[in-house]
Amino acid sequence: MAFALTGLNPIGGQSKKGSQAAMWTYSSADAIATVNTEGYFNSASQLLAVGDVIFVYDSNTPTLSICMVASNAAGVVDVTDGTTVAMTDSD
Protein backbone atom coordinates (compact mmCIF):
# COMPACT_ATOMS: atom_id res chain seq x y z
CA MET A 1 0.00 0.00 0.00
CA ALA A 2 0.99 3.63 -0.13
CA PHE A 3 1.19 6.36 2.46
CA ALA A 4 -2.19 7.93 3.29
CA LEU A 5 -2.11 11.41 4.80
CA THR A 6 -5.40 10.67 6.57
CA GLY A 7 -3.57 8.12 8.74
CA LEU A 8 -1.08 10.72 10.07
CA ASN A 9 -2.29 12.75 13.03
CA PRO A 10 -0.57 15.09 15.49
CA ILE A 11 -0.60 14.24 19.19
CA GLY A 12 -1.64 17.05 21.53
CA GLY A 13 -0.72 20.70 21.06
CA GLN A 14 2.17 20.55 18.62
CA SER A 15 5.39 22.36 19.48
CA LYS A 16 6.60 25.11 17.20
CA LYS A 17 8.28 23.44 14.25
CA GLY A 18 12.03 23.51 14.60
CA SER A 19 12.09 24.31 18.32
CA GLN A 20 11.08 20.90 19.72
CA ALA A 21 10.24 17.50 18.32
CA ALA A 22 6.57 16.93 17.52
CA MET A 23 4.77 13.63 18.11
CA TRP A 24 2.53 11.92 15.58
CA THR A 25 0.44 8.77 15.23
CA TYR A 26 0.24 6.93 11.94
CA SER A 27 -2.19 4.07 11.37
CA SER A 28 -2.03 1.83 8.32
CA ALA A 29 -2.29 -1.80 7.26
CA ASP A 30 1.30 -1.49 6.01
CA ALA A 31 3.99 -3.40 7.87
CA ILE A 32 6.76 -1.42 9.58
CA ALA A 33 9.22 -2.71 6.95
CA THR A 34 7.21 -0.79 4.36
CA VAL A 35 6.57 2.31 6.47
CA ASN A 36 10.23 2.78 7.41
CA THR A 37 11.37 2.76 3.77
CA GLU A 38 12.95 6.03 2.65
CA GLY A 39 10.40 8.08 0.76
CA TYR A 40 7.28 6.54 2.31
CA PHE A 41 6.36 9.81 4.10
CA ASN A 42 7.32 12.15 1.24
CA SER A 43 3.73 13.45 0.91
CA ALA A 44 4.04 14.76 4.48
CA SER A 45 7.50 16.29 4.08
CA GLN A 46 6.17 19.79 4.84
CA LEU A 47 4.65 18.55 8.12
CA LEU A 48 7.49 16.39 9.43
CA ALA A 49 10.79 17.61 10.85
CA VAL A 50 13.99 15.79 11.78
CA GLY A 51 13.60 14.45 15.30
CA ASP A 52 9.81 14.16 15.19
CA VAL A 53 8.50 10.95 16.76
CA ILE A 54 5.92 8.80 14.94
CA PHE A 55 3.95 6.06 16.69
CA VAL A 56 3.21 3.66 13.82
CA TYR A 57 0.26 1.29 14.28
CA ASP A 58 0.04 -1.63 11.85
CA SER A 59 -3.66 -2.46 11.90
CA ASN A 60 -3.08 -5.68 9.97
CA THR A 61 -0.82 -7.40 12.52
CA PRO A 62 -1.57 -5.45 14.97
CA THR A 63 1.72 -3.98 16.21
CA LEU A 64 2.96 -0.61 17.37
CA SER A 65 6.40 0.72 16.49
CA ILE A 66 8.08 3.98 17.43
CA CYS A 67 10.08 5.73 14.70
CA MET A 68 11.88 9.06 14.46
CA VAL A 69 12.32 11.23 11.41
CA ALA A 70 16.01 10.76 10.59
CA SER A 71 16.16 13.10 7.60
CA ASN A 72 13.93 15.35 5.55
CA ALA A 73 15.66 17.06 2.66
CA ALA A 74 14.37 18.17 -0.73
CA GLY A 75 11.02 16.51 -0.02
CA VAL A 76 12.52 13.10 0.75
CA VAL A 77 11.68 11.81 4.23
CA ASP A 78 13.49 8.94 5.91
CA VAL A 79 12.51 7.51 9.29
CA THR A 80 14.40 5.16 11.58
CA ASP A 81 13.71 1.42 11.49
CA GLY A 82 11.43 1.67 14.50
CA THR A 83 11.29 -0.02 17.85
CA THR A 84 8.38 -2.42 18.17
CA VAL A 85 6.40 -2.29 21.39
CA ALA A 86 5.22 -5.70 22.54
CA MET A 87 1.46 -5.92 22.66
CA THR A 88 0.92 -8.78 25.08
CA ASP A 89 -1.31 -9.29 28.08
CA SER A 90 -0.15 -12.13 30.30
CA ASP A 91 -2.90 -12.06 32.95
N, C-alpha and C positions, 0 to 999 in steps of 0.2 A: 504494500500500500504506500501511499504518499503522505507527506505531512499535511495535516489539516489545521489551519489557523484556529478553527472553532474549538479544538482540543487543548489549546494553550491559554491558560488563565493566570492572572497575577494573584498572589496571595497577599491579603491585607493591604494596608496603605503603602504603596510602593515608595521606596526611597528615591531621591532625586538621581536620575541617571548619571553615572560617573562619579558620584560621591560615595555610594555604598552599593553592595551587591543587592540585587532584587531577587525575590523568590517567586517561582512559577510552578504550576502543576501542568502536566501534559498527559492526557489520556488518549490511548489509541489501541487498536488491536495489533499493532506492530510490535515485534519482539525488540528488546533492547539492542540486539546486534544490528538491527536496521536503523533504529532511532539514533544510535551513537555514530553513525556513518557521517563523515564530513559532507556537508551540503544539505543534510536532511532538513535543517531549520532555516535554510536560506530565505524562505518567504517571510520569516520573522526577524530578519537581520536588523531592521530598524528598531525593533523592540528590545532585542537581547544585547547585553553588554558582557565583556569578558569578566568572569567572576560570578556572574549570575548563577543561581542554583535552580535546577529544574528537577522536580519530583515526577518521575516518569512512571505512569501506571499502565501496564500491559493488560488490557481487559480480556485478552484471549487466554492468558495462562492461569490465573492472574498473579502478577508480581509487581513489586514496586522497586524502582532503582533511583538512586540519587546521582545526578550528573551536574557538572559545572561547565559553563561556557569557557572553553580553552582559548578560542580565537574567534574573531569576527572582523574580517578585513575584506574590503571590496565586495561586500555582499555575500561572502562565503563564511558560513558559521560551522565551527567544529566544537563538539562537546566531548568531555571525557568519557571513558568507557562506561562508567557508572558503577556504583556499589549497590548490590541487590540487598534489600532488606527482607529477612526471612518472614514469611507470613504463616506462622504456625500457631496453634493453640493446643497445648499439651494437657489441659485439664479436662 
